[in-house]
Amino acid sequence: MLKSFDQFTCNLLYVSWRKDLTEHLHHLYFRGRVYYTLNVLRDDVDNPDQRISQDVERFCRQLSSMASQLIISPFTLGYYTYQCFQSTGWLGPVSIFGYFILGTVVNKMLMGPIVAKLVQQEKLEGDFRFKHMQIRVNAEPAAFFRAGHVEHMRTDRRLQRLLQTQRELMSKELWLYIGINTFDYLGSILSYVVIAIPIFSGVYGDLSPTELSTLVSKNAFVCIYLISCFTRLIDLSTTLSDVAGYTHRIGELQETLLDMSLKSQDGELLDESEWDSHRAPGWPAAEPADTAFLLDRVCISAPSSNKPLIKDLSLKISEGQSLLITGNTGTGKTSLLRVLGGLWASTRGSMQMLVDFGPHGVLFLPQKPFFTDGTLREQVIYPLKEIYPDSGSTDDERIMRFLELAGLSDLVARTEGLDHQVDWNWYDVLSPGEMQRLSFARLFYLQPKYAVLDEATSALTEEVESELYRVGQQLGITFISVGHRRSLEKVPVLTERLRRRKNPVAEPGWGQRPLKMGADRKKPFAPYSNMVTVCLIRVHMHLGIHLA
């Protein structure tokens, strides 16, 4: 009964510790955009997802299994140390404690290489799991390439590296096992030596054989049990080495997250509170702003490189002045959007974002749409944390209307309603075009003042693209778009206004002017045809661009 209760208590401790530690790491990990910086911009901490999910679980499991012995051992050690002192004098406790200290030092020396090798093993475990996740996420493209044989070899290669490290770890653990078992064996001999010394030295010479036999039996029990208590602690060395390895990985992650959180507080990373995610699209904005972004001689380089992508870019993006960014691959178009979104920092110059993220502010639609797990409603209202207070039939009608405008009326039937829990992966069920349409339905629902689109219509036809932009225009959305289609380069008048200069000089109104297109004229980019102002920027390497 006591043993069962002890196991139940250990399981409760495991759940409690895992909950507290994981929630603490989640609080740091999802603060601001720490998760983005850690996974994309930094490579000093490998597999943060594995550390949070798997390493924390194993750490808490192993630590909870040690808990009962660590809690009870001080009391049993204290009691039997006193009894041993009463039976054998100072010789018994001093000998046993000295033996335990010697065994601890030896085991610590044997554990050092094991901890380092365990950290390496966990890293390779994460890499091996990531490879399988990569195949799972990209199963269809891999199948089109008939890549099964190639990926089989690559995955086996990672497996062999992992197994080789595990063999090396087992070799090092062998010496630890030998040390532990040797300590257990010699401990039983030590108990009889502690008893024999006072007997053969004549301390108990005045006792009768019956009394001496009783004393020897009592002393043997006390010494053996005291040594047994120390032996159980020494036997924890294997578990302790595992805990030390997990502690190293989790501690390294926590230190990195705390450092990044401090930078977030200092303003180097934007905090999640800047997301205006609690305000419904129908609510009035707190402070209406006519300007979203203000850039002054901004220079942009990739975080891992000093090679400049954009130099001396000055730009003002105001409400009603939609912006089109085009250029060759690798010239920094997406990099500019990352700076606008605060994901990257500019190497020089200043960039101000004068509106909030979210409804009534700015919303970004990246190249790869993002969908979370959940219902169709949750996909549409994402990233709002909960359904609006005034949701209900009115909100349902809005969602249905915007899904219809995005061309996804049939999706409601496929999901069996807005709130039906689906067990599929949205990326596996929706085509690339449907994913982009659903992103636009989300955009229409949130109705921001400004929408930053990074080739968000690349999987759609030009007719569908034009219709989606037209709906967005009617909703009062100002678009900042990156496009790669040749049709975007055919916007008249503006292309000839751009000049390639290494030393740009500001010209009043250069790069901005009203664009009027006749009704009978072919519209190469219809979404912008009726807007007040269209700006076209060609982003080139080392090309200075200044838009007043």
N, C-alpha and C positions, 0 to 999 in steps of 0.2 A: 504493500500500500504506500509506504513512504517513498519507495523508489519510483512508483508511478506518479506520485505527486511531484517528486523532484523533476521528472522528465516533463511533466505538464508545465511546471514553473519555467523550466528552460525554454520551452516553446513559446510561452508568453513573452519572455524576455527577448527572444529572437524577433518576434513580430513587432514588438514595441521599439526595439533598437533600429530595425530596418526602416520602420515608418519614420522615425525621427531623423535618422541620418539621410535617407533618400529625400525627404521633404526639404531638409536643409540644403542639400546639394541642388535640388530643383529650384529652390528660391534664388540661389546664386546663378544657376545655369541659364534660367529663362529671364533673368533680369536684363532689361534693355535688349541689346542684341549680342549678349555674351556668347550665346550658342552659335551665332554666325561667325563671330571672330575666332572662336576656339576651333571650329570645324573647317573653316575656309582660309582664314588669314594666318593661322598659327599652326606649326607642326611640332612643337615641343612637347605636347601632351597627346599621346596616341590613344585612339579609341575611347573618347570620353563616354560614349554610350555604353560600352562594355563596363567601364569602371562604375558607372552609376547603377546599372541594372544587375550585372553579374558579380562584380567584385564586392559590392556592398552586401549582396545576398550571402555570398560565401563567408565574408568577414563576420557578419552577424551570426551566421549559423555556427561557425567554429568557435566564436567567442562565447556564445550561449552554452555550447557544450562544455566549456571550461568553467562556466560560472559557478556551478554547485560546488566543485572542488575548491575553487579559489575562495569562495565564501566560507565554507565549512573548515578548510584546512587550518586557518589561524587558531581556531578554538581547540581542535584536536591536537595540534602541535603544542599549544600552551599547556594543555592538561597532561599529556603524556611526557612532556619535558619535565614537568614538576614530579611526576611519578617516577621517572627514570632517575632524577636527582636524588629522590628519597631512597631508592633501591641501591644505586651504584655510586652515589656521590657525584662529584664534578666530572669524573672520568667519562661516564656514559654520555651525558649530554654534549660535552666538548668534543668527544670523538665523533659522535654522530653528526653534529653540526659542521664540524670540519670536513667530514666526508661529503656531506651535501654541498658545501661550498666548492670543494674540489670538482665534484661532478658537474655543478652548474657552470664553472669556468670552462671545463672541457667541452661540454655541450654547446656553449656559446661560440666557442671557436669553430666547432663543426657546423653550426647553424649559419654562420656568415655567408659562405659560398652558396648555401641553399636558398637564402632569401634573394640574392641577386639573380640566381638562375630561375627562381619562381617568378620574379618580375618579368624576365625575358619570356618565360613560357606563357604568361598571361597576355603579353603583347602579341605573340604569335597566335594564340587562341583567338584574339580579337581580329587579327588579319585573316585568319582562316574563315571565321564566321562572316566577315565582311565580303569575302570572295563569293560565298554562297548567296549572300544577300544581293550582291551585284548581279548574279545570274538570275535570281528570282525576279528582281525589278526589271531587268532587261532581257527577259526570256524570249520575247518575240523578235527583237532585232537580232539576237544571237541565233535564233532559229532560221531567220532569213539568210544569214551568212553561213548556215550549216556549221556553226562554230562548236558543236558538241565535242569533237575530238580535241580541238585546241584548248578549250576551256577545261576539258578533262585533264590534260597534261598540266596546265597552269595550276589547277586546284590541287592535283596530286603533289605538285612541287611544293606548294605551301604546306600541305599535310606532312611531307617528308621533313621539312625544316622543323615543324612543330614536334614530330615524333623524335627527331634527333635531339632536340632540346630536352624532351621528356626523358630520354635515355640518360642524358648527362645528369639531369636532376636526380634520377633514381640512383645513379652511381654515387652521387654525393650524399644522398639520404641513407645509403647503405652504411656508411661510416657512422652516421648518427644513430642508426638502429643498433649497430655493434656497441657503441658507447652506452646506450640506454640499457641494453640487456646485460652488458658487463657490470654496470652499476647495480642493477637489480641482483645479480648473482653474488657479487662481492658484499652487498649489503647484508645478506643473510649470514655470511661468514663473520662480518663485523659484529653482529649481535652476540655471537657466541664468544668472540674475543673479549668483548666488553664484560661479559659475565665471568669468563675464565680468569682474567687478571686478578681480581680481588680474591678469588678462591685459592689460586695457587700462591698468592702472596701472603696467605695466612690470616687475612682479615676475618674470615669466618671459621677460624680453627676451633673455636670453643663451642660450635654448634654440633648437635647430634646429627647423624645421617638423615633422620626423618626431617628435622628442621632445615637442614641444608638443602634437601631435595625440594621442600616447599619453597624455600627462598629462591633457588635456581629457577624453578618453574615460574614464579612470579616475575622475577627479573627478566627472564627470557621473553615472557609475554609483553612486558612493558617496552623493552628495547626493540623487539621485532615489530611491534605496532608503530613505534616512533619512526623506525627506519622505513616501514611501509608507507607512512604518511609522506615522507620525503621522496620515496620511490614513485608514488603516484604523481607528485609534482614534476619529477624528472621525466616521467613518461609523457607529460604534456609537451615536451620539447618539439615533437613532430608537429603537433597542432599549432604550437606557438610559432614555429617557423612559417607555417602557412599564414597565420594571422599577421606576422611581421611583413610578409610580402604584400598582402592585401592592404595593410596599413600604409605601406610605402606608396602604392599606386593611388589609393584614395586620398592620402595626405597631400600628394603632389597635385592632384586635381583640385582639392580644396584650396590650397595655397594659390594656385593659378586663378581660380574663380574669385577668391577674396581680393587678389590684386586687381583683377579686371573690374570688380565691383567698386573698388575705391576710385579707379579711373572713371567709372561711370558717374560716381558722385561728383567728381571734379569736372565733369562735363565733356570728357574725352569720348564717352559713349553715350548715345541718347538713351534715356530711360523709357521704360514701357509706358509711364504715365503720360508721355507725349502723344500716345494714341488716344484720339478723341473717340473712344469706342463705346461710351455709355450714352451718347446722345443720338437720338433717333433722327433719321433723315428729315422728318417733318418738323423738328424743333428748330427754333431760330439760332443762328450762330451768335456766339458771345460777342465777338468783335469782328465785324465784316472787314475783310482785307481785299484790296484791289490788286495786290502784288503777292505772288507766291514765292518766287525765288529771285534773289539778287546776287549776281556773281560779279566780282571785281578782280580782273587780271588773274584768274585762277589757272594754275598749272596742275596737271594730273599725271601721276605715274602709278604703275601697278605697285601694290604694297611690297612685293618681293623683288622689285627691280627699281633701279634708278633711271631707267629709260623713259623719257617723257612721251606721253601719249597726246596730250593737249597742252598748248602753251598760251598764256596770256588771254584767256577767254573772259570777256566781260559781257554780261547778259542780264536782261531784266525780263521776267516772265510775268505778265499781268493778266488779269481776268479778261476773257474775250479775245485774247491774242494767242491763238493756237500756234504751236511750234512743231516743225517737222525737222528731224535730224536724219541725215543720210550720209553715206560715205562707204568707202571700201572696208572689207573685213579687216579687223585688227587695228583700226584707226582710232578707237577709243569711244565709240558711240555708247555702248553699254557702260563703259567706265564712267562716262559723264552722268548717266542715270544713277549709278552707284553713289557718286558724290552727292547728287541731288537728294538721294534717299538717306544719306548719312551713313551708308555702309562703309565707304572709303573716306579718307580725309584728303583734302587737296594738299599738294606739297608746297604751294605758295599761293598767295592771294586769299581772298575771303569769300565765303559762300554763306548766305543767310536764307533760311527758310522762314517765311513770315506768316505761315498758316500751320494749323495742326494737321496731323495725320487723321484719316478717318472721315466720317460724314462731315460735310461743310468745309472740308479741308482738302488734303491730297490723298489719292489712292494710287498705288503702284500695281501694275499688271506685268509681272516678269515674263521672260520668254517661255519658261516652263510653268504652267499653271499649278497652283498648289491646292490640294483638297485634303481635308482632314477626315478622320473616321466619323461617321454619323449619318444623320438623315439628310434628305434633299434640302429641307429648310435650313439646316445648319450649314450646308455648303453655300447657300445663297446669302445668308446673313453674315457669313464669316468675314472678318475676324471678331465680330461682336461677341461678347462673352455670354450673353443670354438674349432671349427674345425680348423685343421691346415691351414695355409695360402696357402699351395700348394695342398689343397684338390680339389676334382673334380673326374674325371673318374679314375685317378690313385689311389686316396684314396679309392674310391668305390671298385675298384678291390682288393685292399689289404684287406678291410673289408670282402668282399665276400669270398676271399681265406681263411682267418682265421676262418670265420664261418664254411666253409666247412671242414677245418682241425679239428675243434672242434665238427663236426658232427651235425651242426645246419643249414644245407642248406635249410631245409623246413621252418625255422623260418622266412625267408625273405618273403616267400609267405603268411604266416599267418599274418604278420604285414603289408602286401601290400607295401613293399618297405622299404628302410633304413630310409627314412625321413617322413614316414606317421605317423601323430599324433594318438596314440592309447589312448583309454579311459579306459583301463583296468589296474588292479594292476598286475604287473609282477609276484608277488609272488603267485597270484591266478591262473595265466595262465600257468606258467612253472612248470614242475615237479622238484623235488630236483635234479635229475640227469641233467636236462636241465639247471638249474640255475648254477650248477657247470661247465657245458660245456661252458656256456656263460661267466663265469668268466675266463676260460682259453682262450676264444677268445679275451677277453679284455687284458689278459696277453700277448698273441702273438702280438696283435696290438701295445701295448706300448713297448714291447721288452726291459725290464730292464736287467741290468747285473745280478741282483740277484732277486730271487723270494722266498719269505717266505710263505710257505703253511701250514696252520693249518688244517689238515685232509680235504683238499680241494677236495679229490677224494673219500670221504667215501660213496657217493651215486652212484658210478660208478663201473662197473666190472673191474677186474684186467686187462683184455685185453684193454679196453678203457683207463684205467689209464696208462698203459704202452705206448700206442700210443701217448697220450697227453704229457707225459714226453719226449718221443722221439722227438716230434716236438719242444718242448722247448729246448732240448739239441741242435738240429740243428740250432736253432736261437741264440745259444750262451748264454743261460740262466743258471746260477748256482743256484741250488735248495737248500734251507734250509727247510726241510719238517718235520712235525710232523705227525706220522701215528699210528694207533691203531690196524691195522690188524696183525694177527699172521704171515702172510707171510713176514712182515717187520722184524720180529725177526729171520728169517732164513737166513739172509745175512751171508755167511760163513766167517770164519777166524776172523772177527772183534768182534763177541760176546765173544769169549774166551779171547780177549785182555783186556776186562774191568774187573776191580777188585773192590770189595767192600771194601773200606778203610775208616776209620774214620779220619785218618791223611794222606792224599794223599801226595805222593812225586813225583815230576815231573820226568818223564823219557823221554829221547829224542825220539821223534817220537811215543810215546805211544798213542794209540787211532787213529793214522793216518798211513795208509800204502796203497800202490796201491793194487787194487783188480782186478784180472784177472780171467775171467770165460770162460771156454771152450765153443765152439759153440754147442757141443753135450750135454752140461750139462744143467739140468733144471734150469731156472732162476726164483727164488721165487720173485724177485723184479726187473723185467726187465728194468725199467726206469734208473736204476743206473749201468747196466751191462757194458756199454761201456765208462763210465766216468773215468777221470784220477784218482780221489781219492774219496773214500767213507768213511764217518765217521759215526759211530753209537754211540749214547749216550744213556745210560739208566739213567733216572733221578729218583732218589729215595729220600725219605724223609731223611734228615740228612746225606745224602751220599755225601762226598766230591769227586769231579771229577776234575781232572786237565789234560787238553789237551795242550801240548806244541804247 
